[in-house]
Amino acid sequence: MVALKIIRSNDMMKKAAEKEVEILQTLNNADKANKRHIIRLIETFYYRKHIFLVFECMAEDLRGALKKYTKNRGMSLPAVKAYTKQLLIGVRHMHKFNIVHADLKPDNILISPDNNIVKLCDFGTAIEQKDISVSPYLMSRFYRPAEVILGCEYGVSVDVWALACTLFEIFTGKTLLQGKTNNDMLKRIMDLKGKIPKNVIKKGAVWKNHFDENLDFKFVDKDSMTGEEITRVITDNNAKRDLKEFLLDRVGPEKQKSQEREDQQYVKKTVHFADLLDKMLALDPDKRLTADDALKHHFIEDPKALKGGAGTPGKR
């Protein structure tokens, strides 16, 4: 059994498909052993001028798996740990070739029928770093980092940000940053991580859309009485939410208060997971963890394994 992706016959779609094939062939050819967690492109062919991409068949995407196995309550920490390692291996492999996926999210991660393996897919918007052009609307909004929204020149680190948002979602079943607009996204990012560094703001081509000359945030809101759009200048952009607390809420008070060694280990690993995500969500892309560094983090490398594994994603 295989999976087919059909690209309709028009010049723009054809050019994008050819680029996707080129990128996939680069990544697949450098992974003969099939251990880098990138979807395998088996072949391509034309039929009535349409392009057909033939892929290995996986079971479903992670968005579907979250709904099917957990009713959107999040997967078990052992499953998340296993998937985190695999996905970081995939991202590291892409970045080794200076390829930016540019659309990492649960929808673009496929899971095997036995739930043990995940792979990155949908390279339709992937781009080589040398070909990057600035756009504040690159990537799906909920997974878009501040440097993209501000119109900065970006690099492979945008994938690390998007993966961190995705991993949070896999564990909690909730979207980390659910902004309605780019401006709203910036507010939610700062509520979580604090003020965006000045050097990052000033590098942006459109920073004045969101900040004044004092670098105070211009939040575009709606008047509660009239419903009209208003702009409020916010001077306090310190973090107001805590990533670790979000994750511990998912674990629940029972495990946190438990004296059982297994429960204590689970809570400890959750704190490690929060630390990893925090470092992957650094506001300054130059200070953000690389995929290679993330693979060395104690959440991944700790030899004290959690009970369970990727094959039991729905078990808490």
Backbone as numpy.savetxt, mean C-alpha at the origin, in Angstrom:
# Nx Ny Nz CAx CAy CAz Cx Cy Cz
-5.48 -24.16 -15.84 -6.32 -22.97 -15.84 -5.44 -21.72 -15.84
-5.86 -20.71 -16.61 -5.11 -19.45 -16.68 -6.09 -18.29 -16.49
-5.53 -17.09 -16.36 -6.34 -15.87 -16.28 -6.01 -15.00 -17.48
-7.04 -14.41 -18.08 -6.86 -13.56 -19.26 -7.13 -12.10 -18.92
-6.28 -11.23 -19.45 -6.52 -9.79 -19.39 -6.59 -9.31 -20.83
-7.70 -8.68 -21.19 -7.92 -8.25 -22.58 -7.81 -6.74 -22.66
-6.93 -6.27 -23.54 -6.75 -4.83 -23.76 -7.34 -4.48 -25.11
-8.30 -3.58 -25.11 -9.00 -3.23 -26.34 -8.09 -2.54 -27.36
-8.52 -2.63 -28.58 -7.71 -2.12 -29.69 -7.85 -0.61 -29.86
-6.98 0.13 -29.21 -6.79 1.55 -29.54 -5.35 1.91 -29.20
-4.84 2.96 -29.80 -3.41 3.26 -29.73 -2.92 3.48 -28.30
-3.70 4.22 -27.50 -3.28 4.52 -26.14 -3.24 3.25 -25.29
-4.28 2.44 -25.38 -4.35 1.19 -24.61 -3.26 0.22 -25.06
-3.00 0.19 -26.35 -1.97 -0.70 -26.89 -0.60 -0.33 -26.35
-0.31 0.96 -26.33 0.99 1.43 -25.83 1.15 1.08 -24.35
0.08 1.28 -23.56 0.12 0.96 -22.13 0.30 -0.54 -21.92
-0.38 -1.35 -22.73 -0.26 -2.81 -22.61 1.15 -3.27 -22.94
1.73 -2.70 -23.96 3.09 -3.08 -24.35 4.08 -2.74 -23.24
3.86 -1.60 -22.56 4.73 -1.23 -21.44 4.54 -2.19 -20.27
3.29 -2.57 -20.00 3.01 -3.53 -18.92 3.69 -4.86 -19.20
3.62 -5.32 -20.43 4.26 -6.59 -20.82 5.77 -6.48 -20.65
6.34 -5.36 -21.08 7.79 -5.17 -20.96 8.24 -5.23 -19.51
7.49 -4.56 -18.63 7.83 -4.55 -17.20 7.69 -5.95 -16.61
6.60 -6.63 -16.91 6.38 -7.98 -16.38 7.45 -8.96 -16.87
7.84 -8.84 -18.12 8.88 -9.72 -18.65 10.22 -9.46 -17.97
10.51 -8.20 -17.70 11.74 -7.86 -16.97 11.74 -8.51 -15.60
10.62 -8.38 -14.88 10.53 -8.91 -13.51 10.49 -10.44 -13.50
9.75 -11.04 -14.42 9.64 -12.51 -14.48 10.95 -13.15 -14.93
11.62 -12.54 -15.90 12.88 -13.12 -16.41 13.98 -13.10 -15.36
13.87 -12.16 -14.42 14.86 -12.08 -13.34 14.44 -12.92 -12.14
13.39 -13.72 -12.30 12.85 -14.55 -11.22 12.48 -15.93 -11.76
13.48 -16.62 -12.28 13.23 -17.93 -12.90 12.65 -18.93 -11.90
13.02 -18.80 -10.63 12.55 -19.74 -9.61 11.14 -19.41 -9.10
10.58 -18.30 -9.56 9.23 -17.90 -9.16 9.10 -17.74 -7.65
10.03 -16.97 -7.07 10.04 -16.76 -5.62 9.95 -15.29 -5.23
9.63 -14.42 -6.19 9.65 -12.98 -5.91 8.24 -12.38 -5.82
7.24 -13.21 -5.83 5.86 -12.79 -5.55 5.33 -11.71 -6.51
5.70 -11.89 -7.78 5.15 -11.09 -8.87 4.35 -12.04 -9.76
3.15 -11.62 -10.17 2.32 -12.48 -11.01 3.07 -12.90 -12.28
2.89 -14.16 -12.70 3.60 -14.67 -13.88 2.80 -14.40 -15.15
3.44 -13.74 -16.09 2.87 -13.57 -17.42 3.33 -14.74 -18.28
2.38 -15.55 -18.74 2.72 -16.78 -19.48 2.96 -16.48 -20.96
2.05 -15.74 -21.56 2.22 -15.38 -22.97 1.30 -14.22 -23.32
1.51 -13.67 -24.51 0.62 -12.64 -25.04 0.27 -13.00 -26.49
-0.93 -12.60 -26.92 -1.27 -12.80 -28.33 -2.33 -11.77 -28.74
-2.48 -11.62 -30.04 -3.46 -10.69 -30.60 -4.63 -11.49 -31.18
-5.83 -10.94 -31.01 -7.01 -11.52 -31.64 -7.92 -10.36 -32.04
-8.18 -10.25 -33.33 -8.97 -9.14 -33.86 -8.45 -7.79 -33.36
-7.14 -7.68 -33.37 -6.40 -6.46 -33.00 -6.42 -6.16 -31.50
-7.14 -6.95 -30.71 -7.11 -6.79 -29.26 -5.90 -7.57 -28.72
-5.34 -7.07 -27.60 -4.19 -7.75 -27.00 -4.67 -8.61 -25.83
-4.24 -9.85 -25.82 -4.58 -10.78 -24.74 -3.32 -11.09 -23.93
-3.40 -10.85 -22.63 -2.31 -11.21 -21.72 -2.75 -12.45 -20.94
-1.94 -13.49 -20.99 -2.26 -14.76 -20.32 -1.42 -14.87 -19.06
-2.09 -14.94 -17.91 -1.42 -15.01 -16.62 -1.68 -16.35 -15.94
-0.79 -16.70 -15.01 -1.09 -17.82 -14.11 -2.38 -17.50 -13.37
-3.10 -18.52 -12.97 -4.38 -18.32 -12.30 -4.21 -18.37 -10.78
-4.67 -17.33 -10.11 -4.70 -17.30 -8.65 -6.17 -17.37 -8.22
-6.44 -17.38 -6.93 -7.82 -17.58 -6.47 -8.65 -16.30 -6.53
-8.16 -15.24 -5.91 -8.91 -13.99 -5.81 -7.98 -12.90 -5.31
-8.48 -11.66 -5.29 -7.64 -10.58 -4.75 -7.86 -10.47 -3.24
-6.96 -9.72 -2.59 -7.02 -9.62 -1.13 -8.27 -8.87 -0.65
-8.78 -7.97 -1.47 -10.02 -7.29 -1.08 -11.15 -8.31 -0.94
-11.24 -9.22 -1.91 -12.25 -10.26 -1.85 -12.02 -11.22 -0.71
-10.74 -11.55 -0.46 -10.41 -12.47 0.62 -10.77 -11.88 1.98
-10.54 -10.58 2.15 -10.90 -9.92 3.40 -12.39 -10.04 3.67
-13.17 -9.85 2.64 -14.62 -9.94 2.78 -15.06 -11.38 3.02
-14.47 -12.30 2.26 -14.88 -13.71 2.30 -14.51 -14.39 3.62
-13.27 -14.19 4.06 -12.78 -14.93 5.23 -12.97 -14.19 6.55
-13.03 -12.87 6.52 -13.05 -12.13 7.78 -14.25 -11.21 7.93
-15.11 -11.16 6.89 -16.24 -10.21 6.90 -15.74 -8.79 7.17
-14.57 -8.49 6.57 -13.93 -7.17 6.66 -13.54 -6.79 8.09
-13.24 -7.82 8.91 -12.76 -7.54 10.27 -11.26 -7.66 10.38
-10.61 -8.12 9.32 -9.15 -8.22 9.32 -8.66 -9.63 9.52
-7.48 -9.90 8.98 -6.88 -11.23 9.05 -6.05 -11.41 10.31
-5.72 -12.64 10.61 -4.93 -12.95 11.80 -3.52 -12.38 11.64
-2.87 -12.08 12.76 -1.52 -11.52 12.72 -0.51 -12.48 12.08
-0.59 -13.80 12.34 0.34 -14.72 11.64 0.19 -14.65 10.12
-1.05 -14.56 9.64 -1.27 -14.43 8.20 -0.71 -13.11 7.69
-0.95 -12.04 8.43 -0.45 -10.72 8.04 1.08 -10.71 7.99
1.70 -11.36 8.97 3.17 -11.41 8.99 3.69 -12.15 7.75
3.07 -13.28 7.43 3.50 -14.06 6.26 3.32 -13.26 4.98
2.17 -12.61 4.85 1.90 -11.82 3.64 2.81 -10.59 3.56
3.08 -9.98 4.71 3.97 -8.80 4.73 5.33 -9.15 4.16
5.87 -10.26 4.60 7.19 -10.67 4.10 7.15 -10.92 2.60
6.15 -11.64 2.14 6.05 -11.95 0.71 5.89 -10.67 -0.13
5.06 -9.76 0.33 4.81 -8.54 -0.43 6.03 -7.64 -0.44
6.76 -7.60 0.65 8.00 -6.82 0.68 9.04 -7.41 -0.26
9.07 -8.73 -0.37 9.97 -9.38 -1.33 9.60 -8.96 -2.76
8.30 -8.92 -3.04 7.83 -8.49 -4.35 8.18 -7.04 -4.64
7.96 -6.17 -3.66 8.27 -4.75 -3.83 9.78 -4.54 -3.98
10.56 -5.25 -3.18 12.03 -5.15 -3.30 12.48 -5.56 -4.70
11.87 -6.60 -5.24 12.23 -7.09 -6.58 11.92 -6.01 -7.63
10.76 -5.38 -7.54 10.42 -4.29 -8.46 11.42 -3.15 -8.37
11.69 -2.75 -7.14 12.52 -1.58 -6.92 13.98 -1.83 -7.30
14.40 -3.07 -7.29 15.74 -3.42 -7.76 15.92 -2.99 -9.22
14.83 -3.01 -9.97 14.87 -2.61 -11.39 14.31 -1.20 -11.59
14.21 -0.44 -10.46 13.71 0.95 -10.51 12.32 1.04 -11.14
11.50 0.06 -10.83 10.11 0.05 -11.31 9.19 0.45 -10.16
8.34 1.42 -10.41 7.34 1.87 -9.44 5.99 1.26 -9.85
5.36 0.52 -8.95 4.06 -0.08 -9.26 3.00 1.00 -9.44
2.98 1.94 -8.48 2.12 3.13 -8.53 0.62 2.85 -8.32
0.26 1.64 -7.92 -1.15 1.39 -7.58 -1.29 0.19 -6.64
-0.44 0.14 -5.64 -0.53 -0.95 -4.66 -1.74 -0.73 -3.76
-2.54 -1.78 -3.63 -3.73 -1.78 -2.77 -4.24 -3.21 -2.74
-5.16 -3.56 -1.82 -5.61 -4.95 -1.71 -6.17 -5.53 -3.01
-6.76 -4.67 -3.84 -7.34 -5.13 -5.11 -6.28 -5.65 -6.08
-5.04 -5.16 -5.94 -3.97 -5.52 -6.87 -2.96 -6.50 -6.26
-3.45 -7.27 -5.31 -2.68 -8.35 -4.70 -3.52 -9.62 -4.80
-2.97 -10.65 -5.40 -3.71 -11.90 -5.59 -3.26 -12.95 -4.59
-4.20 -13.82 -4.22 -3.94 -14.85 -3.22 -4.15 -16.22 -3.86
-3.33 -17.19 -3.47 -3.41 -18.54 -4.05 -4.60 -19.30 -3.47
-5.04 -20.37 -4.13 -6.20 -21.13 -3.64 -6.03 -21.66 -2.21
-4.79 -21.99 -1.81 -4.58 -22.50 -0.45 -4.30 -21.38 0.55
-4.38 -20.13 0.11 -4.18 -18.93 0.94 -2.74 -18.72 1.40
-1.81 -19.54 0.94 -0.44 -19.45 1.45 0.44 -18.44 0.72
0.08 -18.09 -0.50 0.94 -17.24 -1.32 0.17 -16.04 -1.82
0.82 -14.87 -1.74 0.26 -13.66 -2.35 1.24 -13.14 -3.39
0.69 -12.49 -4.42 1.52 -11.94 -5.49 0.99 -10.57 -5.92
1.92 -9.70 -6.28 1.56 -8.40 -6.82 1.08 -8.56 -8.26
0.03 -7.84 -8.61 -0.50 -7.92 -9.98 -0.89 -6.53 -10.47
-1.45 -6.48 -11.65 -1.92 -5.27 -12.32 -0.83 -4.20 -12.41
0.05 -4.40 -13.38 1.15 -3.47 -13.62 0.79 -2.47 -14.72
-0.50 -2.22 -14.89 -0.96 -1.32 -15.95 -0.54 0.12 -15.76
-0.32 0.53 -14.50 0.15 1.90 -14.25 1.60 1.93 -13.79
2.26 0.77 -13.79 3.67 0.71 -13.37 4.53 1.51 -14.33
5.62 2.04 -13.79 6.47 2.92 -14.59 7.91 2.81 -14.13
8.83 2.93 -15.05 10.24 2.99 -14.68 10.53 4.37 -14.12
11.39 4.42 -13.11 11.63 5.68 -12.42 12.10 6.78 -13.37
12.85 6.42 -14.39 13.38 7.42 -15.34 12.27 8.05 -16.18
11.11 7.40 -16.25 10.01 7.90 -17.07 8.93 8.62 -16.27
9.18 8.84 -14.99 8.17 9.42 -14.11 7.84 10.86 -14.50
6.56 11.18 -14.47 6.11 12.57 -14.62 5.22 12.90 -13.43
5.37 14.11 -12.91 4.68 14.50 -11.69 3.17 14.61 -11.92
2.40 14.02 -11.01 0.95 14.15 -11.04 0.41 14.00 -9.63
-0.37 14.99 -9.14 -0.95 14.87 -7.80 -2.07 13.85 -7.72
-2.40 13.23 -8.86 -3.48 12.23 -8.87 -2.98 10.84 -9.22
-1.66 10.64 -9.16 -1.11 9.30 -9.33 -1.61 8.41 -8.18
-1.83 7.15 -8.45 -2.21 6.16 -7.44 -3.67 6.33 -7.01
-4.22 5.29 -6.39 -5.56 5.37 -5.82 -5.50 6.26 -4.58
-6.50 7.13 -4.41 -6.41 8.21 -3.43 -6.08 7.76 -2.02
-6.73 6.70 -1.53 -6.54 6.28 -0.14 -5.11 5.79 0.14
-4.37 5.51 -0.91 -3.02 4.94 -0.78 -1.95 5.91 -1.28
-2.34 7.17 -1.44 -1.50 8.21 -2.04 -0.73 8.97 -0.95
0.60 8.99 -0.99 1.37 9.71 0.03 1.39 11.21 -0.21
1.84 11.95 0.81 1.82 13.41 0.75 2.64 13.96 -0.41
3.80 13.34 -0.69 4.65 13.91 -1.74 3.99 13.86 -3.11
3.15 12.86 -3.33 2.42 12.79 -4.61 1.34 13.88 -4.65
0.58 14.01 -3.57 -0.49 15.01 -3.50 0.05 16.42 -3.69
1.25 16.68 -3.16 1.85 18.01 -3.24 2.52 18.28 -4.59
2.59 17.26 -5.44 3.21 17.44 -6.75 4.72 17.40 -6.72
5.29 16.63 -5.79 6.75 16.48 -5.73 7.19 15.44 -6.76
8.46 15.50 -7.12 9.03 14.40 -7.88 9.09 13.20 -6.93
8.60 12.08 -7.38 8.50 10.92 -6.49 9.36 9.78 -7.00
9.47 8.75 -6.16 10.26 7.58 -6.55 9.62 6.32 -6.02
10.42 5.27 -5.90 9.91 3.96 -5.51 9.30 3.95 -4.11
9.65 4.93 -3.28 9.14 4.94 -1.90 7.63 5.13 -1.83
6.99 5.59 -2.92 5.52 5.71 -2.89 4.88 4.33 -2.72
5.53 3.30 -3.24 5.00 1.94 -3.11 5.08 1.46 -1.66
6.12 1.88 -0.95 6.28 1.49 0.45 5.14 2.09 1.28
4.83 3.36 1.02 3.70 4.02 1.70 2.40 3.26 1.43
2.14 3.01 0.15 0.89 2.34 -0.23 0.81 0.94 0.36
1.94 0.25 0.43 1.94 -1.10 1.01 1.63 -1.03 2.50
2.17 -0.03 3.21 1.87 0.12 4.63 0.37 0.32 4.85
-0.25 1.16 4.03 -1.70 1.38 4.12 -2.45 0.07 3.87
-1.96 -0.70 2.92 -2.57 -1.98 2.56 -2.44 -2.98 3.70
-1.28 -3.05 4.32 -1.05 -4.00 5.42 -1.93 -3.67 6.62
-2.08 -2.37 6.91 -2.99 -1.95 7.98 -4.39 -2.47 7.69
-4.80 -2.34 6.44 -6.15 -2.76 6.03 -6.33 -4.27 6.14
-5.29 -5.01 5.78 -5.37 -6.47 5.85 -5.57 -6.93 7.30
-4.91 -6.25 8.24 -5.00 -6.65 9.65 -6.28 -6.16 10.32
-6.72 -4.95 10.00 -7.86 -4.37 10.71 -9.17 -4.48 9.93
-9.09 -4.66 8.62 -10.29 -4.65 7.79 -10.79 -3.24 7.51
-10.03 -2.23 7.95 -10.45 -0.83 7.79 -9.44 -0.06 6.94
-9.94 0.93 6.21 -9.06 1.79 5.41 -8.38 2.78 6.34
-7.06 2.89 6.24 -6.30 3.75 7.15 -6.60 5.23 6.90
-6.59 5.65 5.65 -6.74 7.07 5.31 -7.81 7.21 4.23
-9.00 7.57 4.65 -10.15 7.56 3.74 -10.57 8.99 3.39
-9.64 9.74 2.81 -9.92 11.13 2.46 -10.84 11.26 1.25
-11.69 12.28 1.27 -12.64 12.51 0.17 -11.98 13.23 -1.00
-10.93 14.00 -0.71 -10.19 14.76 -1.73 -8.71 14.71 -1.38
-7.87 15.24 -2.26 -6.44 15.32 -1.94 -6.21 16.18 -0.70
-6.94 17.29 -0.60 -6.80 18.17 0.56 -7.20 17.44 1.84
-8.29 16.72 1.79 -8.75 15.94 2.94 -7.75 14.84 3.28
-7.14 14.26 2.26 -6.10 13.24 2.50 -4.94 13.83 3.29
-4.49 15.03 2.92 -3.38 15.67 3.65 -3.74 15.88 5.11
-4.98 16.30 5.38 -5.40 16.50 6.78 -5.36 15.17 7.54
-5.87 14.12 6.93 -5.88 12.82 7.59 -4.47 12.27 7.79
-3.61 12.51 6.82 -2.21 12.09 6.95 -1.55 12.80 8.14
-1.79 14.12 8.26 -1.18 14.87 9.37 -1.82 14.53 10.71
-3.12 14.24 10.71 -3.77 13.79 11.95 -3.12 12.51 12.47
-2.63 11.69 11.56 -2.00 10.42 11.93 -0.51 10.58 12.22
0.17 11.38 11.39 1.64 11.40 11.43 2.25 12.74 11.83
1.43 13.77 11.99 1.96 15.08 12.34 2.27 15.92 11.11
2.83 17.09 11.35 3.09 18.08 10.28 4.06 17.53 9.24
3.72 17.75 7.99 4.60 17.36 6.89 5.83 18.25 6.93
7.04 17.69 6.83 8.26 18.50 6.89 8.27 19.61 5.84
8.84 20.76 6.22 8.87 21.92 5.32 9.55 21.60 4.00
10.64 20.83 4.07 11.38 20.54 2.84 10.55 19.71 1.86
9.66 18.88 2.39 8.77 18.09 1.52 7.71 18.99 0.91
7.11 19.86 1.74 6.07 20.77 1.25 6.62 21.64 0.11
7.77 22.25 0.34 8.32 23.23 -0.61 8.77 22.60 -1.93
8.98 21.30 -1.93 9.37 20.62 -3.18 8.18 20.41 -4.11
6.97 20.58 -3.59 5.77 20.28 -4.36 5.41 21.37 -5.36
4.98 20.95 -6.53 4.58 21.91 -7.57 3.27 22.60 -7.22
2.44 21.96 -6.39 1.12 22.53 -6.07 0.95 22.74 -4.56
2.04 22.96 -3.84 1.95 23.08 -2.38 1.09 24.26 -1.96
1.05 25.33 -2.77 0.27 26.52 -2.40 -1.23 26.27 -2.47
-1.64 25.17 -3.07 -3.06 24.79 -3.05 -3.49 24.35 -1.66
-2.52 23.96 -0.84 -2.84 23.34 0.45 -2.21 24.04 1.66
-1.21 24.88 1.44 -0.54 25.57 2.55 -0.38 27.05 2.21
-0.42 27.90 3.27 -0.19 29.33 3.04 1.31 29.62 3.12
1.67 30.90 3.06 3.09 31.28 3.04 3.80 30.92 4.34
3.03 30.81 5.44 3.62 30.40 6.73 3.67 28.88 6.87
3.27 28.19 5.81 3.19 26.73 5.77 2.16 26.17 6.75
1.15 27.00 7.06 0.00 26.51 7.81 -0.98 25.89 6.80
-1.68 24.87 7.24 -2.52 24.09 6.33 -3.83 24.79 6.03
-4.19 24.84 4.75 -5.46 25.42 4.31 -6.44 24.27 4.08
-7.26 24.00 5.09 -8.20 22.88 5.00 -9.48 23.33 4.34
-9.81 22.69 3.23 -11.04 23.01 2.51 -12.17 22.17 3.09
-13.12 22.85 3.72 -14.19 22.17 4.45 -15.54 22.67 3.94
-16.61 22.13 4.51 -17.95 22.61 4.18 -18.59 23.23 5.42
-19.21 24.38 5.24 -19.92 25.03 6.33 -21.09 24.15 6.76
-21.15 23.85 8.06 -22.18 22.93 8.57 -23.59 23.49 8.42
-23.71 24.82 8.35 -25.03 25.44 8.23 -25.45 25.60 6.77
-24.54 26.14 5.95 -24.91 26.46 4.56 -24.52 25.38 3.56
-23.56 24.53 3.96 -23.08 23.51 3.04 -22.10 24.05 2.01
-21.79 25.35 2.11 -20.87 25.97 1.16 -19.42 25.64 1.53
-18.58 25.64 0.50 -17.16 25.33 0.71 -16.46 26.51 1.37
-15.72 26.21 2.43 -14.95 27.25 3.13 -13.53 26.73 3.35
-12.61 27.65 3.53 -11.21 27.28 3.80 -10.85 27.72 5.21
-10.40 26.79 6.01 -9.97 27.08 7.38 -8.46 26.88 7.48
-7.76 27.85 8.02 -6.31 27.70 8.22 -6.08 26.99 9.54
-5.37 25.87 9.48 -5.10 25.06 10.68 -3.62 25.20 11.02
-3.34 25.73 12.20 -1.95 25.93 12.62 -1.41 24.77 13.45
-2.32 24.03 14.09 -1.90 22.87 14.88 -2.04 21.61 14.04
-0.93 21.15 13.50 -0.95 19.94 12.67 -0.23 18.78 13.33
-0.23 18.78 14.66 0.35 17.64 15.38 -0.54 16.41 15.22
0.07 15.24 15.38 -0.67 13.99 15.25 -1.76 13.90 16.32
-2.93 13.46 15.91 -4.07 13.35 16.84 -4.57 11.91 16.96
-3.96 11.01 16.19 -4.34 9.60 16.22 -3.07 8.79 16.46
-3.23 7.59 16.95 -2.07 6.76 17.26 -2.20 5.41 16.56
-1.26 5.15 15.68 -1.29 3.92 14.88 -1.26 2.68 15.77
-0.41 2.71 16.78 -0.29 1.55 17.67 -1.61 1.26 18.39
-2.29 2.31 18.83 -3.56 2.12 19.53 -4.62 1.52 18.60
-4.62 1.96 17.34 -5.54 1.39 16.36 -5.34 -0.12 16.26
-4.08 -0.53 16.16 -3.78 -1.95 15.98 -4.07 -2.74 17.24
-3.80 -2.15 18.40 -4.10 -2.85 19.66 -5.61 -2.95 19.88
-6.36 -1.97 19.41 -7.82 -2.07 19.47 -8.30 -3.28 18.69
-7.66 -3.53 17.57 -8.00 -4.71 16.75 -7.71 -6.00 17.51
-6.63 -6.01 18.29 -6.28 -7.19 19.10 -7.33 -7.41 20.19
-7.80 -6.31 20.79 -8.84 -6.40 21.81 -8.29 -6.41 23.22
-9.10 -5.96 24.20 -8.64 -5.86 25.60 -8.35 -7.20 26.25
-9.06 -8.24 25.83 -8.87 -9.55 26.46 -7.43 -10.05 26.30
-6.92 -10.00 25.07 -5.54 -10.44 24.83 -4.55 -9.51 25.52
-4.84 -8.19 25.52 -3.91 -7.24 26.11 -3.77 -7.44 27.62
-4.85 -7.86 28.27 -4.82 -8.06 29.73 -4.41 -9.48 30.12
-4.38 -10.36 29.16 -4.11 -11.77 29.43 -2.70 -12.00 29.97
-2.58 -12.99 30.86 -1.27 -13.40 31.39 -0.72 -14.60 30.62
-1.50 -15.10 29.67 -1.04 -16.23 28.87 0.13 -15.80 27.98
1.16 -16.64 27.94 2.36 -16.29 27.18 2.06 -16.09 25.69
1.20 -16.93 25.16 0.85 -16.83 23.74 0.18 -15.50 23.43
-0.74 -15.06 24.32 -1.42 -13.78 24.13 -0.44 -12.62 24.27
0.45 -12.71 25.25 1.44 -11.64 25.44 2.36 -11.52 24.22
2.71 -12.67 23.65 3.54 -12.67 22.45 2.79 -12.03 21.27
1.50 -12.31 21.19 0.66 -11.74 20.13 0.63 -10.22 20.24
0.44 -9.72 21.45 0.41 -8.27 21.68 1.76 -7.65 21.35
2.83 -8.31 21.77 4.19 -7.81 21.49 4.43 -7.71 19.99
4.02 -8.74 19.25 4.21 -8.73 17.80 3.34 -7.65 17.13
2.18 -7.37 17.72 1.34 -6.29 17.19 2.04 -4.94 17.34
2.69 -4.74 18.47 3.46 -3.50 18.69 4.61 -3.42 17.69
5.26 -4.55 17.42 6.33 -4.58 16.41 5.76 -4.22 15.03
4.58 -4.74 14.74 3.92 -4.45 13.46 3.63 -2.96 13.35
3.15 -2.36 14.43 2.87 -0.91 14.44 4.15 -0.12 14.17
5.25 -0.55 14.75 6.53 0.14 14.54 6.97 0.05 13.08
6.80 -1.13 12.48 7.15 -1.31 11.07 6.31 -0.37 10.20
5.00 -0.36 10.41 4.13 0.50 9.61 4.48 1.97 9.80
4.76 2.36 11.03 5.12 3.75 11.31 6.34 4.18 10.50
7.32 3.31 10.40 8.55 3.62 9.65 8.31 3.58 8.13
7.39 2.74 7.69 7.03 2.69 6.27 6.17 3.90 5.87
5.61 4.57 6.88 4.76 5.73 6.65 5.47 7.04 6.99
6.79 7.05 6.97 7.53 8.29 7.21 7.09 9.34 6.20
6.83 10.55 6.68 6.33 11.62 5.81 7.37 12.07 4.79
8.63 12.05 5.19 9.72 12.38 4.28 10.10 11.11 3.52
9.88 11.07 2.21 10.18 9.83 1.46 11.64 9.41 1.55
12.53 10.37 1.79 13.96 10.03 1.92 14.25 9.30 3.22
13.34 9.43 4.20 13.53 8.76 5.49 12.64 7.52 5.64
11.85 7.26 4.65 10.94 6.11 4.67 11.76 4.82 4.51
11.35 3.77 5.20 12.03 2.49 5.05 11.98 2.03 3.60
13.07 1.45 3.13 13.03 0.75 1.85 12.45 -0.64 2.08
12.04 -1.29 1.02 11.52 -2.65 1.16 12.59 -3.57 1.73
13.83 -3.36 1.31 14.93 -4.19 1.80 15.14 -4.00 3.30
15.11 -2.75 3.76 15.25 -2.48 5.20 14.05 -3.03 5.97
12.87 -2.92 5.41 11.67 -3.42 6.08 11.74 -4.93 6.30
12.35 -5.64 5.38 12.50 -7.10 5.51 13.42 -7.47 6.67
14.22 -6.52 7.14 15.13 -6.77 8.27 14.51 -6.34 9.59
13.32 -5.77 9.55 12.64 -5.31 10.77 12.30 -6.50 11.66
12.28 -6.28 12.99 12.06 -7.39 13.92 10.67 -8.01 13.81
9.70 -7.29 13.24 8.39 -7.92 13.01 8.52 -9.09 12.04
9.39 -8.93 11.05 9.61 -9.97 10.04 10.65 -10.98 10.50
11.73 -10.49 11.07 12.90 -11.34 11.33 12.86 -12.09 12.65
12.01 -11.65 13.58 11.97 -12.28 14.90 11.76 -13.79 14.77
12.71 -14.59 15.27 12.60 -16.04 15.11 11.45 -16.66 15.91
10.94 -15.93 16.90 9.82 -16.45 17.69 8.54 -16.32 16.87
8.22 -17.38 16.17 7.09 -17.35 15.24 5.76 -17.35 15.99
4.80 -16.66 15.43 3.44 -16.72 15.95 2.80 -18.02 15.50
1.89 -18.54 16.31 1.19 -19.76 15.92 0.23 -19.45 14.79
0.11 -20.38 13.87 -0.73 -20.16 12.69 0.13 -19.74 11.52
-0.50 -19.39 10.42 0.25 -18.99 9.24 -0.66 -18.40 8.21
-0.12 -18.22 7.02 -0.89 -17.58 5.96 -2.10 -18.41 5.54
-2.07 -19.69 5.82 -3.17 -20.55 5.40 -4.43 -20.39 6.23
-4.38 -19.60 7.30 -5.56 -19.39 8.14 -5.82 -17.90 8.29
-6.10 -17.19 7.18 -6.19 -15.73 7.23 -7.31 -15.19 8.08
-8.39 -15.95 8.24 -9.53 -15.41 8.94 -9.52 -15.64 10.44
-8.61 -16.45 10.92 -8.59 -16.75 12.35 -7.87 -15.66 13.11
-8.51 -15.20 14.17 -7.99 -14.06 14.92 -6.85 -14.49 15.82
